[in-house]
Amino acid sequence: MASNIKIKKINNEISSIVIDEPQTYNSLSFKNLSDILKNLKILDADKKVKVIILEGTGKGFSAGHNLKEVKGLKKKEKYQKLFNLCSKVMLQIVEGRKPVIAKVHGAAFAAGCQLIASCDLAYSSKDALFATPGVNIGLFCSTPMVAVSRKINRKPMMKMLLTGEPISAHYAKEIGLINDCYSKSKLNSEILKVAKKIASKSNLTIKIGKQTFYKQLEMPLRKAYAYTSKMMTLNMMAIDAKEGISAFLEKRKPVWKNK
């Protein structure tokens, strides 16, 4: 079966994972989730790639799980398998070494909203809509709320979960679900600006920093300081840190070795 998930190379350092199943609103079916996971791992292992962009084709980013598929599963074990696979995709984004940027247009609902919240950065078109609408069909968005509730505060999160109502791109920016929103004509160029800026940094430093950021968030304050002090020491011993400091003092551009 042909894959609806494609890798699009933007340049030597930036690649995009494209969900290309517009007929199902880029649903996160078993097949699509498996292929997203596989492609995330491929790009994470590629030493040339520094930044990953995640996007969808057609009218919107993703409507979440394929409800026709979900209805046909019937057995508890199959439901569990689907939600476990979805969680693996989200964890791969967070635990992977490369920054992942969500490029959003149209609707990003349920697990589609979860996908965006799991990404390190997220930018959308001004007409994008975000929702955790499971309550409308008797299925509370419990797994999507794990990612989304770690990006926004409790009150707006609970309103999204309890009402199922979509929120606008401007409000999503206001509450911290996305970084910014742009006109459709500007979205791609603005994301590429950010991606290129990140790609210009040391791969090793970004990898250490991303890992440290997410781990310390889950720690009590004292433990977080102990852990980040250890990670900064590890970072300081790297060739790139020594090069970066020397370049700054010598007023020149650093030459990263990614070591």
Residue pairs with C-beta under 8 A, 6 or more apart in sequence:
1 31
3 31
3 35
4 19
4 20
4 21
4 26
4 31
4 32
4 35
5 17
5 18
5 19
5 20
5 32
5 35
5 36
5 38
5 39
6 17
6 18
6 20
7 15
7 16
7 17
7 18
7 39
7 42
7 43
8 15
8 16
8 17
8 18
9 15
9 16
10 16
10 53
10 192
10 195
12 48
13 48
13 49
13 50
13 51
13 196
13 199
14 49
14 50
14 51
14 52
14 53
14 192
14 195
14 196
14 199
15 43
15 46
15 49
15 51
15 52
15 53
16 52
16 53
16 54
16 55
16 103
17 36
17 39
17 40
17 43
17 52
17 53
17 54
17 55
18 55
18 56
18 57
19 26
19 32
19 36
19 54
19 55
19 56
19 57
19 61
19 62
20 26
20 56
20 57
21 27
21 29
21 32
21 57
21 58
22 56
22 57
22 58
22 59
23 58
24 63
24 66
25 58
25 59
25 60
25 62
25 63
25 107
26 32
26 56
26 57
26 58
26 60
26 61
26 62
26 63
26 112
27 62
27 63
27 64
27 65
27 66
27 67
27 69
28 36
28 62
28 64
28 65
28 66
28 86
28 89
28 111
28 112
28 115
29 65
29 66
29 69
30 69
30 81
30 82
30 85
33 82
33 85
33 86
33 89
34 85
36 89
37 85
37 88
37 89
37 92
40 52
40 89
40 92
40 93
40 96
40 100
41 92
41 96
43 49
43 52
43 98
44 52
44 92
44 96
44 97
44 98
47 203
47 258
49 98
50 98
50 99
50 198
50 199
50 203
50 206
51 98
51 99
51 100
51 101
51 195
51 198
51 199
52 96
52 98
52 99
52 100
52 101
53 100
53 101
53 102
53 103
53 191
53 195
54 93
54 100
54 101
54 102
54 103
54 115
54 119
55 61
55 102
55 103
55 104
56 62
56 105
56 106
58 106
59 106
59 107
60 105
60 106
60 107
60 108
60 112
60 128
61 102
61 103
61 104
61 105
61 106
61 107
61 108
61 112
61 115
61 116
61 128
62 107
62 108
62 109
62 111
62 112
62 115
63 107
63 109
63 110
63 112
64 109
64 110
64 111
64 112
64 113
64 114
64 144
65 82
65 86
65 110
65 111
67 137
70 79
70 82
73 79
73 82
83 143
86 111
86 114
86 143
87 143
89 115
89 118
90 114
90 115
90 118
90 146
90 147
93 100
93 115
93 118
93 119
93 120
94 118
94 214
95 211
95 214
97 206
97 207
97 210
97 211
98 206
98 207
98 210
99 120
99 121
99 198
99 206
99 210
100 118
100 119
100 120
100 121
101 119
101 120
101 121
101 122
101 123
101 191
101 194
101 195
102 115
102 116
102 119
102 121
102 122
102 123
102 124
102 178
103 123
103 124
103 187
103 188
103 191
104 116
104 122
104 123
104 124
104 125
104 128
104 169
104 178
105 124
105 125
105 127
105 128
105 184
105 187
106 125
106 127
106 128
106 129
107 128
107 129
107 130
107 131
107 166
108 115
108 116
108 124
108 128
108 129
108 130
108 131
109 129
109 130
109 131
109 132
109 133
109 166
110 131
110 132
110 133
110 134
110 141
110 144
111 143
111 144
113 130
113 131
113 132
113 141
113 144
113 148
113 177
114 141
114 143
114 144
114 146
114 147
114 148
115 147
116 122
116 130
116 177
116 178
117 144
117 147
117 148
117 150
117 151
117 177
118 147
120 210
121 179
121 194
122 177
122 178
122 179
123 178
123 179
123 180
123 181
123 182
123 187
123 190
123 191
123 194
124 169
124 172
124 178
124 181
124 182
124 187
125 169
125 181
125 182
125 183
125 184
125 187
126 169
126 170
126 181
126 182
126 183
126 184
127 169
127 184
128 168
128 169
128 172
128 178
128 181
129 166
129 167
129 168
129 169
130 160
130 166
130 167
130 169
130 172
130 177
130 178
131 160
131 164
131 165
131 166
131 167
132 141
132 144
132 145
132 148
132 160
132 161
132 164
133 141
133 164
133 165
133 166
134 140
134 141
134 142
134 144
134 161
134 164
135 141
135 161
135 162
135 163
135 164
136 164
140 161
141 161
145 157
145 161
148 157
148 160
148 177
149 157
150 217
151 176
151 177
152 175
152 176
152 177
153 175
153 176
156 167
156 175
159 165
160 167
167 175
167 177
169 178
169 181
170 181
172 178
172 181
173 179
173 180
173 181
180 190
182 190
198 206
201 256
202 238
202 240
202 244
202 254
202 256
202 258
203 256
203 258
204 238
204 240
204 256
204 258
204 259
205 235
205 238
205 240
205 241
205 244
208 231
208 234
208 235
208 238
209 235
211 231
212 227
212 228
212 231
215 227
216 224
216 227
216 228
217 224
219 227
235 241
238 259
239 257
239 259
240 254
240 256
240 257
240 258
240 259
243 254
243 255
243 256
243 257
244 254
246 254
247 253
247 254
247 255
248 254
